[in-house]
Amino acid sequence: MPKKTDKDILKKKLISAMEESLCVIKQACEMCQCSRQTFYDFMKDDEEFKKAIEQSKNASHDFVRSKLMENITKGKETSIIFYLKTQMGWIEKSKMDITSDDKSLSIPPISWIDTEVLKQ
């Protein structure tokens, strides 16, 4: 079995830190005292690392979805509206009808009048 290098140890720490931080890269890198560039280099160069990070992201998404569903179950209106907008395509619209018999109104451009003219 090959000996673990410092990079291997850092990768393992980063995977754990990503899980702990709900996949916030900045926070995970700070926890491991490495740069974001190092993280992105690992993502680019190591397919196993990349797969582990993707699994962590999926787990964090599932966790957040479960919390959203808990809020919906509790009747929290903001969560319900968020779900409707993002998952069901619900859109809030304010529609103002400014037509006359379904014909568009023609509004002429405003002419600016010199204040001196108004004084006369």
N, C-alpha and C positions, 0 to 999 in steps of 0.2 A: 504494500500500500504506500503510495507516495506521501512524502512529508508535506504537511500543510504550510503554506507560505503566509507571510503577513497579509498579502492580498486576499487569500482565501479566508483568513480570520476576519478581515475587514468586511468582506462580502457577507459573511454569515451574520456579523453584527448589524450591517445595514439592513438585511432582510428582517431581522428581529425588530430593529428600530422602526422600519416602515410599518410593520404590523402594529407596533405599540402606538405610533403616531397617526394611525388611520391613513397612512400613505401620504403624509405631508413631507415632501422631499427635503425641504429646508430644515425642518425639525429633525428628521432622521439623520441628516448629514451633521447637524450640530451635535446630536447625541453621540455620534461616532467620531466627531472631530475630523471630518474630512470635507473636501470641497464638493460642490454640486458637479463640477466637471469630472471628478473621480467617479461619482455615481453614474453619470451619463456615459463615461468611458466603459465602465463595467457593463452597463446595459447594451452598449454597442458590441462589445467584444466577447461577452460570455452569455451564450444562449440559456444555460441553466439558471444563471442569476436573473436574466430577463423573465424567464418563466416563473420563477419564485416571486418576483416583484408583481407580475401580473396576477398571480394567485392571491397575493396580499391585497391588491387593489380590489379584486372581486369580493374578497371577504369583507373589506371595509365598506364596499358598496352595499353588500347584503346587510351589514350591521346598521348602516344609516337608513336603508329602506325599512328595516324592522322598527326602528325608532319612529320613522314617519308613520308607519301603519299603527303603532301604539297610540300616537297622537290622534290619528284619525278615529281610532276606536274610542278614544276618550272624548270625541266630539270637538277637538280643537279646530276652530274654523279656519285659521291660517293654513294649517296643514291640509285641510280638505281642499281649500282653494288652490294651494300649490299643486296638489295631486291632480286636480281637475285640469289645471293649465298645462302641466308638463306631461301627463300621461294620457289625457283624454282629449286634448286639443281645444279645451274650452277657452274662449276669448271674451274679454269684457269689451263691449263696444258702446260708445255713445253715438247715436245716429241722430243727426239733425236734418230734417227735410227742409231745404230752402228752394223748393220748386213750386211752381204754380201749375196745377193740372199736369203734373209730371213733365213740365217743360222747364228747362234751366232758366234761371233769372240772369239777365244781363246787367251787370253792375259796371257803370262807367268808371274810368279811372278818376281819382281825386286830383283836382287842380289846386295847387298851393297858391294862395292869394297873398300878395304882399300886404303886410300889416298897415302900411301907409294908405293903401286903397280902402281899407276898412274904416279908417279914421275919417274919410271924406264924407 
